Amino acid sequence: MDDHLIGWLTGLDEDRLARVLANRPDAIAAPWPRRLDALAQRLTDTFAVMEVMRGLPLPPLELLQACLVIGGRPTEDELARFLGVSASTVIPWLDRLYDHAVAWPGRDGRISVAEAVARWWTAPCGLGEPLSAYLDSWKLSTDALRRMCRVLDLSPHGGRRQVIARITALLGDCERLGSLLDDAPDGTLGMLDDFAWDGPVRSVNGNRFITPGTPEKWALDHGLLFRTQWDLAEMPREVALALRGPDYRGPFTPYPPDLATAEADADAVEHAMCLAAPHVLDRATALLENVDKTPLPLLKNGGVGVREIKRLARETGCAEDETRLLLEVCAVARLIAISEEAGGLTPAGRYDAWRLEEAPMRLRVLLAAWWRMERSSLRLVDGRHPAALGDDPAGETIARIRWALFAALAEIPEGRAFATLPELVQRVHWRAPLLDRELLDGCAAAVLEEARLLGLVACDALTGLGRALAPLAAAAGDESRECAPEVEHDPALAKATTHAMASARRTALFGADLTAVVTGPPSVELAALLDRAADRESQGSASVWRFGPASVRRALDGGETADTLIADLSEAGTLPQPLTYLIRDVARRHGEVTVSSVGCIVQGSDPTLLAEIAAHRKLAKLGLRLLAPTVLAGAAPAAVTLAALREAGYAPVPVDDTGEITIRREPPGGRLILLPGGRVAELEHPGPPLEPPPDPREHARRLLVSGGPVAAAAQPRQTWAVIGRMATRLPAAQQSLLGFVVDREVRAMITLADGVTATVSHGELRSGVLDAWCEEAGDYLEFPLNEISSVTADC
């Protein structure tokens, strides 16, 4: 643990500590630290520091690299000199690092950097390891160091440390190294410059390092290069800096690159959003209903093929790009999933509940899924789209690119739009320099096109939906999450989606030519009604449906009657007489020929026996009717019929072609709603409100009040003696496990004498009690040691 960090945290006031905790929510996640030393341990966690660095813009990352190059604990002035800028330019970006606890100042004015930063950057500013890492290695003996001193015309006498110090002083001095290079073989300087500016690791010809008189052999003997493998060589940091010269300055870009903007009509942007949002929800619903009717097969190597994408697009009236995008969004939203029985993609359990929600909520589910989706549906790979829902090796990087793009777009004032995509990409790279630049270049246009289809971007500017979604990167989560309630229930996004869906048309103009025209984006309910009873002919700023005998018959087949269909359509507009006549005429002829379903077939060779069974009073509940002298049709399933016949004294046997029996169990609670297709969905009750995130100020106040961090941690804790003396109800093995809960933060299940159980971790001993984090209570609780009757490991 870094004592400099603990000292710095101890000296912070409540406001500054709260600012650090607000930028590092990982540090106060449950179970939150109770002392500053525990907080310091969390702040310096390797993975947590790397995650913070991913979200930092270019200037603070350049400062971290400069700190690593300078080495030790540099001051602000030393940093400024190395970067060639004034200290006043450096300080604001240093404060950014301090506020994220990636670096911190000491009382002596020197800056410490989290150890994880050096693990991230093995070559800061394109420079290799310090010279001491090569000279002090076990691979280099003391005799080899003395031989190097003689080659460099240095004194070989003294201990190993003294010899290393002499070599480092020579090779790190620009003038002395220049004099040394005067005697180098031809070609040495060019080779070394390549390592200094385009290294520090380069491929080499290993044979040249063992051939006398070559530049490689000369550089190896003089400690300017070190060969780590036969065909790889590295240049130490001090040597590269000396070769770059005294005028070299580290890179520092305190100001973002220019991003030219153009005027964007705010009304046009919002109008495009209000057109796109209902359309997205309408097409997603159509796609899901299509998959509900026809399972979507997968390719042998995973994903959905181009042929199926084209079929879906044709049958749902979507463009292929739109189909590809909505298919992947619905999969991430868990609205569709792979069914082994169906042999492909079918609606998932969440689909039935989703389509019972209000339209704005359904839209937010789709947007939240796209926001955390770890692929880009419209990105071209080798000039073509990969298989939809296939594996994408880029993974979460694409989601990070999406968040960074929206963050850059959100900086553009309302009423303005970015002028060129390359300048926008440059700005994104400055904001998130650790993102793969090549992937960013290849994804940016595709991500923006997806956002346009979803109504998040229009006229090269963020819409109201896009501006509401942009700040929610931290709440997005990853693709493995079934939902993102922090996004789906965000108040700002909820308001934006309500506004975006408010313009959806709920009325239509019905014509005597049996058409229905919706002048604007139709609401999902209106579109579903018209899709049931008519065929969609066109869509766009105005959508057109045409009624015909086949389309009306389709609605009647789905359970509509002439009266209910006319009543539903009348709520959407005034129906002309020809349409009413058409509906009633089709309804009059509907059902002239019937098709019945049977639960099972009963066959026998004796017509008299089958007639007896059909007339049996006790078997009337089976609904048996005679189809032929030797064939009975029953309404009950085969298993029920089989049991009833045996109970009546007959001896039937099942045959191989009986259908599979399925029993539907009603859910224990909630309201059951019958949905098309014969499924029953449970309308979920609104869950409890989202738990608010930890309050940084409250935690800062608590940590400062808790007293000196080192005082509690520095006292030698006699864990085993205290537990052995106080936890008398526990056998020795369980006492040891309880000790691990205290000393090693092991998670365990404890049971008290009154039968109460609790899952505990992060325990401390004080005054005969175990003060530990209780997962059930979500807080730290005290458990008397003499009341703990059992301890079991909890994995």
C-alpha positions in Angstrom: 0.0 0.0 0.0 1.3 3.5 -0.9 1.9 5.5 2.2 2.0 8.7 0.1 -1.6 8.0 -1.0 -2.8 7.5 2.5 -1.1 10.6 3.6 -2.7 12.6 0.8 -6.1 11.2 1.5 -5.7 12.1 5.2 -5.1 15.7 4.4 -8.1 16.1 2.1 -11.1 18.1 3.1 -14.6 16.8 2.8 -15.3 18.6 -0.6 -12.1 17.3 -2.2 -12.5 13.7 -0.9 -16.2 13.7 -2.1 -15.0 14.8 -5.5 -12.5 11.9 -5.7 -15.2 9.4 -4.6 -17.7 10.8 -7.1 -15.1 10.1 -9.9 -14.3 6.7 -8.4 -17.7 5.0 -7.6 -15.8 1.6 -7.7 -14.1 2.7 -4.5 -17.3 3.1 -2.5 -19.3 0.2 -4.0 -20.7 -2.2 -1.4 -19.2 -3.3 0.9 -17.8 0.2 1.2 -14.4 0.8 2.9 -14.6 1.9 6.5 -11.1 3.5 6.8 -8.9 5.5 4.6 -6.3 2.7 4.3 -9.0 0.4 2.9 -10.0 3.1 0.5 -6.4 3.6 -0.7 -6.2 -0.2 -1.4 -9.3 0.1 -3.6 -8.2 3.2 -5.4 -4.9 1.5 -6.4 -6.5 -1.7 -7.6 -4.9 -2.6 -11.0 -8.1 -3.2 -12.9 -9.9 -0.2 -11.4 -7.1 2.1 -12.3 -7.1 0.7 -15.9 -10.8 1.3 -16.1 -10.4 4.9 -15.0 -7.6 5.5 -17.6 -9.9 4.3 -20.4 -12.2 7.2 -19.6 -9.5 9.9 -19.4 -8.8 12.3 -22.3 -5.4 12.7 -23.9 -3.7 15.4 -21.8 -3.8 13.6 -18.4 -2.6 10.4 -20.1 0.3 12.3 -21.6 1.1 13.6 -18.1 1.1 10.0 -16.8 3.5 9.0 -19.5 5.8 12.0 -18.7 5.8 11.0 -15.0 6.9 7.5 -16.0 9.6 8.7 -18.3 11.1 11.2 -15.8 11.0 8.5 -13.1 10.8 8.7 -9.4 8.4 11.3 -8.1 8.7 14.4 -10.3 7.5 17.8 -9.4 5.1 20.0 -11.4 8.0 22.1 -12.6 9.9 19.1 -13.8 6.9 17.9 -15.7 6.4 21.3 -17.3 10.1 21.4 -18.4 9.9 17.9 -19.9 6.8 18.8 -21.8 8.0 22.3 -22.9 5.0 24.1 -21.4 4.4 26.4 -18.4 3.4 24.9 -15.0 0.0 26.8 -15.2 -0.8 24.7 -18.3 0.0 21.4 -16.5 -1.8 22.0 -13.2 -5.4 21.8 -14.4 -4.8 18.5 -16.0 -2.9 17.3 -13.0 -5.9 18.1 -10.9 -7.9 15.9 -13.2 -5.6 13.0 -12.3 -5.8 13.9 -8.6 -9.6 13.9 -8.7 -9.5 10.3 -10.1 -6.8 9.2 -7.7 -4.6 7.9 -10.5 -1.8 10.3 -9.3 -1.5 12.3 -6.1 0.8 15.0 -4.7 3.0 14.5 -1.7 3.6 17.1 1.1 7.0 17.6 -0.5 5.4 18.7 -3.8 6.4 15.6 -5.6 3.9 13.5 -7.6 3.2 9.8 -7.1 1.6 7.7 -9.8 -0.5 4.5 -9.2 1.6 1.4 -9.7 -0.9 0.0 -12.2 -0.1 2.9 -14.6 3.4 1.5 -15.2 1.9 -2.0 -15.8 -0.3 -0.5 -18.5 2.5 1.5 -20.2 5.6 -0.6 -20.7 6.8 1.9 -23.4 5.6 5.5 -22.4 6.3 8.0 -25.1 7.7 5.1 -27.2 10.5 4.6 -24.7 11.6 1.2 -23.2 12.5 0.0 -19.8 15.0 2.0 -17.6 18.6 1.0 -18.2 18.8 -0.3 -14.6 16.2 -3.0 -15.5 18.7 -4.5 -18.1 21.9 -3.9 -16.2 20.6 -5.2 -12.8 19.0 -8.3 -14.4 20.1 -11.8 -13.3 20.9 -12.4 -17.0 23.8 -10.0 -16.8 26.6 -11.1 -14.4 28.9 -8.8 -12.6 31.8 -9.9 -14.8 29.8 -8.9 -17.9 29.1 -5.5 -16.4 32.8 -5.0 -15.8 33.6 -6.0 -19.4 31.0 -3.4 -20.6 32.8 -0.8 -18.4 36.1 -1.6 -20.1 34.5 -1.3 -23.5 33.0 2.1 -22.5 36.4 3.2 -21.1 35.0 3.3 -17.6 36.5 2.1 -14.3 35.4 -1.5 -13.7 36.2 -1.3 -10.0 33.7 -1.2 -7.1 30.5 -3.0 -6.4 27.8 -3.9 -8.8 25.7 -0.8 -7.9 28.6 1.5 -8.5 29.4 -0.1 -11.9 25.7 0.2 -13.0 25.7 3.9 -11.9 28.8 4.7 -14.0 27.3 3.0 -17.1 23.9 4.7 -16.7 25.6 8.1 -16.2 27.5 7.8 -19.5 24.8 6.3 -21.7 22.2 8.8 -20.4 24.3 11.9 -21.2 23.7 13.3 -24.6 27.2 14.8 -25.1 29.2 11.7 -23.8 27.0 9.4 -25.8 27.6 11.5 -28.9 31.3 11.3 -28.4 31.0 7.5 -28.0 29.1 7.2 -31.3 31.9 9.0 -33.2 33.8 5.7 -33.1 30.9 3.5 -34.1 30.9 1.5 -37.4 29.1 2.9 -40.4 25.3 2.5 -40.2 25.2 2.4 -36.4 23.6 5.9 -35.9 20.8 5.2 -38.4 20.0 1.9 -36.8 20.0 3.5 -33.3 17.8 6.3 -34.4 15.2 3.8 -35.7 15.2 2.2 -32.2 15.0 5.7 -30.5 12.1 7.0 -32.5 10.2 3.9 -33.7 11.1 1.4 -30.9 11.8 0.6 -28.3 11.4 -3.1 -29.5 12.3 -4.0 -33.1 12.8 -7.1 -35.1 16.5 -7.8 -35.9 18.7 -10.3 -37.6 20.2 -12.3 -34.7 23.3 -13.3 -36.7 24.5 -9.7 -36.9 24.6 -9.5 -33.1 27.3 -12.2 -33.0 29.3 -11.0 -36.0 32.2 -8.8 -35.1 32.3 -5.3 -36.8 28.6 -5.0 -37.3 26.6 -2.0 -35.9 24.4 -4.5 -34.0 27.4 -6.2 -32.3 29.0 -2.8 -31.5 25.7 -1.5 -29.9 25.3 -4.7 -27.9 28.8 -4.6 -26.5 28.4 -0.9 -25.5 25.0 -1.4 -23.8 23.0 0.6 -26.3 20.8 -2.4 -27.2 19.8 -5.5 -25.4 18.6 -8.6 -27.2 15.7 -10.3 -25.4 15.2 -12.9 -28.1 17.2 -14.1 -31.0 15.3 -11.9 -33.4 14.2 -9.1 -31.0 16.2 -6.3 -29.5 15.3 -3.4 -27.2 16.7 0.0 -26.4 16.8 1.3 -22.8 14.9 4.4 -22.0 17.9 6.6 -21.0 19.7 5.7 -24.3 16.7 6.6 -26.4 16.3 10.0 -24.6 19.9 10.8 -25.1 19.7 10.0 -28.8 16.5 12.1 -29.1 18.6 15.0 -27.9 18.4 17.7 -25.2 15.7 19.6 -27.1 13.3 16.7 -27.1 10.0 17.4 -25.4 7.3 14.9 -24.5 4.0 15.1 -26.3 1.3 17.2 -24.6 -2.0 18.3 -26.2 -3.9 20.3 -23.6 -6.5 21.5 -26.1 -8.8 19.4 -28.2 -8.5 19.4 -32.0 -10.7 21.7 -33.9 -14.2 20.4 -34.7 -15.9 22.5 -37.4 -19.7 22.7 -37.0 -22.5 23.7 -39.3 -25.9 25.1 -38.6 -28.6 22.5 -38.0 -32.3 23.3 -38.0 -33.4 22.3 -34.5 -37.0 21.8 -35.7 -35.8 19.5 -38.5 -33.8 17.5 -36.0 -36.7 17.0 -33.6 -39.1 16.2 -36.5 -36.7 13.5 -37.7 -36.6 12.1 -34.2 -40.4 12.0 -34.0 -40.6 10.2 -37.3 -37.9 7.7 -36.5 -38.9 6.7 -33.0 -42.4 5.4 -33.7 -41.1 3.8 -36.9 -38.4 1.9 -35.0 -40.9 0.6 -32.5 -43.4 -0.4 -35.2 -40.7 -2.3 -37.3 -39.3 -4.0 -34.2 -42.8 -5.2 -33.3 -43.3 -6.5 -36.9 -39.9 -8.3 -36.8 -40.7 -9.9 -33.5 -44.2 -11.0 -34.6 -42.6 -12.5 -37.7 -40.1 -14.5 -35.7 -42.9 -15.6 -33.4 -44.6 -17.1 -36.4 -41.5 -18.5 -38.1 -38.5 -19.4 -36.0 -35.3 -17.8 -37.4 -32.7 -20.5 -38.3 -29.0 -20.0 -37.5 -26.0 -20.8 -39.5 -23.8 -23.7 -38.6 -21.1 -21.5 -37.4 -23.5 -19.2 -35.5 -25.4 -16.0 -36.5 -28.1 -15.3 -39.0 -27.3 -15.5 -42.7 -27.9 -13.0 -45.4 -30.7 -15.0 -47.0 -32.7 -14.9 -43.8 -32.1 -11.2 -43.3 -33.4 -10.6 -46.8 -36.5 -12.7 -46.1 -37.2 -10.9 -42.9 -36.8 -7.5 -44.6 -39.1 -8.5 -47.4 -41.8 -9.9 -45.1 -41.7 -7.0 -42.6 -41.3 -4.1 -45.0 -37.9 -3.1 -43.4 -34.7 -2.2 -45.2 -32.0 -4.8 -44.8 -29.8 -2.5 -42.7 -32.8 -1.8 -40.4 -33.6 -5.5 -40.2 -30.0 -6.4 -39.2 -29.9 -3.6 -36.6 -33.3 -4.4 -35.0 -32.6 -8.1 -35.0 -29.4 -7.7 -33.0 -31.0 -5.1 -30.7 -33.9 -7.4 -29.9 -31.4 -10.2 -29.1 -29.4 -8.0 -26.7 -32.7 -6.9 -25.1 -33.6 -10.6 -24.5 -36.7 -10.3 -26.6 -35.6 -13.2 -28.8 -33.4 -16.2 -27.9 -32.2 -19.5 -29.3 -34.7 -22.3 -28.9 -33.3 -25.8 -29.3 -36.8 -27.2 -29.8 -37.7 -24.7 -32.6 -34.2 -25.0 -34.1 -33.5 -21.3 -34.2 -34.5 -17.9 -32.7 -37.9 -17.5 -31.2 -39.4 -14.9 -28.9 -38.0 -15.1 -25.3 -39.9 -14.8 -22.1 -39.4 -11.1 -21.8 -41.2 -10.5 -25.2 -44.7 -11.1 -23.9 -44.3 -8.7 -21.0 -42.5 -6.2 -23.3 -45.4 -5.8 -25.7 -47.7 -5.1 -22.8 -45.7 -2.1 -21.8 -46.5 1.5 -22.9 -44.8 2.5 -26.1 -42.2 4.9 -24.6 -41.1 2.1 -22.2 -40.8 -0.4 -25.1 -38.7 2.1 -27.0 -36.4 2.6 -24.0 -35.8 -1.1 -23.7 -34.6 -1.1 -27.4 -32.4 2.0 -26.9 -30.8 0.6 -23.7 -30.0 -2.7 -25.5 -28.3 -0.8 -28.4 -26.5 1.4 -25.9 -24.8 -1.7 -24.3 -24.6 -3.8 -27.5 -21.0 -5.0 -28.1 -21.2 -5.1 -31.9 -21.9 -2.7 -34.7 -24.7 -4.0 -36.9 -23.8 -1.9 -39.9 -20.0 -2.1 -39.8 -18.3 -3.5 -42.8 -15.6 -6.1 -42.4 -13.6 -6.8 -45.5 -16.2 -4.9 -47.5 -19.2 -6.8 -46.3 -21.5 -7.2 -43.3 -20.6 -10.1 -41.0 -23.3 -12.6 -40.1 -25.9 -10.9 -37.8 -25.6 -12.1 -34.2 -22.2 -13.6 -34.9 -19.2 -13.3 -32.7 -17.4 -10.0 -32.9 -13.8 -10.1 -31.6 -13.9 -6.3 -31.0 -16.4 -6.9 -28.2 -16.8 -4.2 -25.6 -14.5 -1.8 -27.5 -17.3 -1.1 -29.9 -19.6 -0.1 -27.0 -16.9 2.2 -25.7 -16.6 3.8 -29.2 -20.3 4.3 -29.2 -20.2 6.1 -25.8 -17.2 8.2 -26.8 -18.9 9.3 -30.0 -22.0 10.4 -28.2 -19.9 12.2 -25.6 -18.2 14.2 -28.4 -21.5 14.9 -30.1 -23.0 16.1 -26.8 -20.3 18.8 -26.6 -21.7 20.4 -29.8 -24.2 23.1 -28.9 -27.8 22.5 -29.8 -28.6 24.0 -33.2 -25.2 23.0 -34.5 -23.9 19.8 -36.2 -20.5 18.3 -36.9 -19.2 19.4 -40.4 -17.0 16.4 -41.3 -16.6 12.9 -39.9 -12.8 12.9 -39.8 -12.8 15.9 -37.5 -15.3 14.2 -35.3 -13.2 11.1 -35.1 -10.1 13.2 -34.2 -12.1 14.8 -31.3 -13.2 11.3 -30.2 -9.6 10.1 -30.3 -8.6 13.0 -28.1 -11.4 12.3 -25.7 -10.6 8.5 -25.5 -7.1 7.9 -26.8 -6.9 4.4 -25.5 -9.5 3.2 -27.9 -8.3 1.3 -31.0 -7.9 4.0 -33.5 -8.3 1.7 -36.5 -11.5 0.3 -35.1 -12.7 3.8 -34.3 -12.2 4.8 -37.9 -14.0 1.8 -39.2 -16.9 2.0 -36.8 -17.7 5.7 -36.5 -19.8 6.0 -39.7 -21.7 2.7 -39.0 -22.5 3.7 -35.4 -23.8 7.1 -36.5 -26.0 5.4 -39.2 -27.4 3.1 -36.5 -28.1 6.1 -34.3 -29.9 7.8 -37.2 -32.2 4.8 -37.7 -33.0 4.8 -34.0 -33.8 8.5 -33.9 -30.8 9.4 -31.8 -29.0 11.4 -34.5 -30.5 13.5 -37.3 -28.9 16.1 -39.6 -25.5 15.1 -38.1 -26.6 16.3 -34.7 -27.9 14.6 -31.5 -31.7 14.6 -31.1 -33.4 15.0 -27.8 -33.3 11.2 -27.4 -29.5 11.2 -28.2 -28.8 14.0 -25.7 -30.7 12.1 -23.0 -28.8 8.9 -23.7 -25.3 10.4 -24.0 -24.6 10.8 -20.2 -25.6 7.2 -19.4 -22.4 5.5 -20.4 -21.5 4.5 -16.9 -25.0 2.9 -16.3 -25.0 1.0 -19.6 -23.4 -2.2 -18.3 -22.3 -4.9 -20.7 -24.1 -7.0 -23.2 -24.5 -10.0 -20.8 -27.0 -8.0 -18.7 -30.6 -8.9 -19.4 -31.7 -5.3 -18.9 -30.3 -2.0 -17.8 -32.9 -0.5 -15.4 -30.7 2.5 -14.8 -31.0 3.4 -18.4 -34.6 2.1 -19.1 -35.9 4.1 -16.1 -33.8 7.2 -16.4 -36.0 10.2 -15.9 -34.5 12.3 -18.7 -34.6 9.5 -21.2 -38.2 8.7 -20.1 -39.2 12.3 -20.8 -37.5 12.2 -24.2 -39.1 9.0 -25.3 -42.5 10.2 -24.2 -42.0 13.3 -26.3 -40.7 11.3 -29.3 -43.7 9.0 -29.3 -46.2 11.8 -28.7 -46.4 12.7 -32.4 -47.4 9.2 -33.5 -50.7 9.3 -35.4 -53.6 7.4 -33.8 -56.0 8.1 -36.7 -56.2 7.2 -40.3 -57.9 8.5 -43.5 -60.0 5.7 -44.9 -60.8 6.0 -48.6 -63.6 4.5 -50.8 -60.9 2.8 -52.8 -60.4 0.5 -49.7 -57.2 2.2 -48.6 -56.1 3.7 -45.2 -53.6 6.5 -45.2 -51.7 7.6 -42.1 -50.1 11.0 -42.6 -47.2 10.7 -40.3 -45.7 8.0 -38.1 -48.5 5.6 -37.0 -48.7 4.6 -33.4 -47.8 1.0 -32.7 -51.4 0.2 -31.8 -52.8 1.7 -35.0 -50.1 0.0 -37.1 -50.9 -3.3 -35.5 -54.6 -2.9 -36.1 -54.2 -2.0 -39.8 -51.6 -4.8 -40.3 -54.1 -7.3 -39.0 -56.8 -6.3 -41.4 -55.0 -4.8 -44.4 -51.8 -5.1 -46.4 -49.2 -2.3 -46.1 -48.3 -0.9 -49.4 -45.9 1.9 -48.5 -44.3 3.6 -45.5 -42.4 6.8 -44.9 -43.7 10.2 -44.1 -47.1 8.8 -45.0 -48.1 5.1 -44.8 -50.7 3.4 -46.9 -52.6 0.2 -46.2 -55.0 -1.5 -48.7 -58.0 -3.7 -47.6 -59.0 -6.8 -49.5 -60.9 -10.0 -49.0 -57.7 -11.9 -48.0 -56.6 -9.3 -45.5 -60.0 -9.1 -43.9 -60.2 -12.9 -43.7 -56.8 -12.9 -42.0 -58.2 -10.6 -39.3 -61.3 -12.9 -38.9 -59.0 -15.9 -38.7 -57.2 -14.2 -35.8 -60.3 -14.0 -33.7 -61.9 -10.8 -34.9 -65.6 -10.5 -35.7 -67.1 -8.2 -38.2 -68.6 -6.0 -35.5 -65.5 -5.7 -33.4 -63.3 -5.1 -36.4 -65.6 -2.3 -37.7 -65.7 -0.8 -34.2 -61.9 -0.8 -33.8 -61.4 0.7 -37.2 -64.1 3.3 -36.6 -62.1 4.6 -33.6 -59.3 5.4 -35.9 -61.4 7.2 -38.5 -64.6 7.4 -40.5 -65.2 4.2 -42.5 -66.5 4.5 -46.0 -69.4 2.3 -47.1 -67.4 0.1 -49.4 -65.1 -0.9 -46.6 -68.0 -1.8 -44.3 -69.6 -3.8 -47.0 -66.3 -5.7 -47.7 -65.9 -6.6 -44.0 -69.5 -7.8 -43.6 -69.4 -9.7 -46.9 -66.2 -11.6 -46.0 -67.6 -12.3 -42.5 -70.8 -13.7 -43.9 -68.9 -16.3 -45.9 -66.3 -16.9 -43.2 -66.7 -20.3 -41.6 -68.8 -22.0 -44.3 -66.2 -24.8 -44.1 -64.8 -25.6 -40.7 -61.6 -27.3 -39.7 -61.6 -28.9 -36.2 -58.7 -29.9 -34.1 -58.7 -33.2 -32.2 -56.9 -34.1 -29.1 -56.4 -37.8 -30.1 -57.5 -40.5 -32.4 -59.0 -43.8 -31.1 -58.7 -46.7 -33.6 -60.1 -50.3 -33.3 -60.8 -53.3 -35.5 -64.3 -53.9 -34.0 -66.9 -51.3 -35.2 -69.3 -52.5 -32.5 -66.8 -51.9 -29.7 -66.1 -48.3 -31.0 -69.8 -47.5 -31.2 -70.1 -48.7 -27.6 -67.3 -46.5 -26.5 -68.7 -43.5 -28.3 -72.1 -44.0 -26.5 -70.6 -44.7 -23.0 -72.1 -42.1 -20.6 -69.0 -42.0 -18.4 -66.8 -41.2 -21.4 -69.0 -38.2 -22.6 -66.4 -35.8 -21.2 -63.9 -37.0 -23.7 -65.9 -35.5 -26.6 -65.7 -38.7 -28.7 -67.4 -38.7 -32.1 -67.4 -41.4 -34.8 -65.5 -40.4 -37.9 -65.6 -43.9 -39.5 -66.7 -47.3 -38.3 -63.2 -48.0 -36.9 -62.1 -44.4 -36.1 -63.1 -42.2 -33.2 -62.0 -38.5 -32.7 -61.7 -37.2 -29.2 -61.3 -33.6 -27.9 -59.2 -34.6 -24.9 -55.5 -35.2 -25.1 -54.2 -38.8 -25.6 -53.1 -39.2 -22.0 -56.4 -38.2 -20.6 -58.3 -40.4 -23.0 -56.1 -43.3 -22.2 -56.6 -43.0 -18.5 -60.4 -42.6 -18.9 -60.8 -45.6 -21.1 -58.8 -47.8 -18.7 -60.9 -46.5 -15.8 -64.0 -47.5 -17.7 -62.8 -51.1 -18.0 -61.2 -51.0 -21.5 -57.6 -51.9 -22.3 -56.3 -49.4 -24.8 -52.6 -49.0 -25.7 -50.8 -45.8 -26.9 -49.2 -45.7 -30.4 -46.0 -44.0 -31.5 -47.7 -41.1 -33.3 -49.3 -39.5 -30.2 -48.5 -35.8 -29.7 -46.3 -34.5 -26.9 -48.3 -33.5 -23.8 -47.6 -30.1 -22.5 -49.1 -28.7 -19.3 -49.1 -25.0 -18.8 -48.7 -23.8 -15.3 -50.1 -20.5 -14.3 -47.8 -18.1 -12.6 -48.4 -17.6 -8.9 -49.1 -13.9 -9.1 -49.8 -11.1 -11.4 -52.6 -10.6 -14.0 -52.8 -13.1 -16.8 -53.4 -11.7 -20.3 -54.1 -13.8 -23.4 -51.9 -12.9 -26.3 -52.1 -13.8 -30.0 -50.6 -17.2 -30.7 -52.2 -18.8 -27.7 -49.6 -17.7 -25.1 -50.5 -16.3 -21.7 -48.3 -13.5 -20.3 -48.0 -12.2 -16.8 -48.2 -8.4 -16.5 -45.4 -7.6 -14.2 -46.1 -5.4 -11.3 -43.9 -2.3 -11.1 -40.8 -3.3 -9.1 -39.3 -1.3 -6.2 -37.6 2.0 -7.2 -34.0 1.8 -8.2 -31.6 1.9 -5.3 -29.8 5.3 -5.4 -26.1 5.2 -6.0 -23.8 5.7 -3.0 -23.6 9.3 -1.9 -19.9 10.4 -2.3 -20.3 13.3 0.2 -21.8 11.0 2.8 -19.0 8.5 2.4 -16.4 11.3 2.5 -17.8 12.6 5.8 -17.9 9.1 7.3 -14.3 8.3 6.3 -13.0 11.6 7.7 -14.9 11.1 11.0 -13.7 7.5 11.3 -10.3 8.7 12.6 -6.8 8.0 11.6 -6.7 5.2 9.1 -3.4 3.9 10.2 -4.3 3.7 13.9 -6.7 0.9 13.5 -4.7 -1.0 10.9 -1.3 -0.7 12.6 -2.4 -2.3 15.8 -1.4 -6.0 15.8 -4.7 -7.9 15.7 -4.6 -11.1 17.7 -7.5 -12.5 15.7 -7.1 -16.2 16.5 -6.6 -15.6 20.2 -9.7 -13.4 20.5 -11.9 -15.7 18.5 -10.7 -18.8 20.4 -11.5 -17.1 23.7 -14.8 -15.5 22.8 -16.4 -17.7 20.1 -16.9 -20.7 22.4 -19.8 -22.2 20.5 -17.6 -22.9 17.5 -15.4 -25.9 16.9 -11.8 -25.2 16.0 -12.2 -25.5 12.2 -15.1 -23.0 12.2 -13.1 -20.6 14.4 -10.4 -20.7 11.8 -12.9 -19.9 9.0 -14.2 -17.0 11.1 -10.6 -15.8 11.4 -10.4 -15.8 7.6 -13.5 -13.6 7.5 -11.5 -11.1 9.6 -8.0 -11.3 8.2 -8.6 -12.3 4.6 -12.0 -10.8 3.8 -13.4 -14.3 3.1 -17.2 -14.6 2.6 -19.0 -16.9 5.0 -22.5 -17.8 6.3 -22.9 -17.5 10.1 -25.7 -18.7 12.2 -26.5 -17.2 15.6 -27.8 -19.0 18.7 -31.4 -17.8 18.0 -31.3 -19.3 14.5 -30.7 -16.0 12.6 -28.4 -16.5 9.6 -26.3 -13.9 7.8 -23.8 -13.8 4.9 -20.8 -11.8 6.1 -17.4 -10.6 4.9 -14.9 -7.8 5.6 -15.0 -8.4 9.3 -13.3 -6.7 12.2 -13.1 -7.7 15.9 -13.8 -5.2 18.6 -15.1 -5.5 22.2 -16.2 -9.1 21.8 -18.2 -8.6 18.6 -17.7 -9.3 15.0 -18.3 -6.1 13.0 -18.8 -7.3 9.5 -20.6 -6.5 6.2 -24.0 -8.2 6.1 -25.2 -8.9 2.6 -28.8 -9.3 3.6 -28.9 -5.9 5.4 -26.6 -4.1 2.9 -24.7 -2.6 5.8 -22.1 -3.3 8.5 -23.6 -5.0 11.6 -22.3 -6.3 14.9 -22.6 -9.9 15.8 -21.6 -11.0 19.4 -18.9 -13.7 19.1 -20.3 -15.8 21.9 -23.7 -15.9 20.0 -22.2 -17.3 16.8 -23.1 -21.0 16.7 -21.8 -22.0 13.3 -19.7 -20.7 10.4 -19.8 -22.2 6.9 -18.0 -21.2 3.7 -20.2 -19.4 1.2 -19.1 -19.5 -2.4 
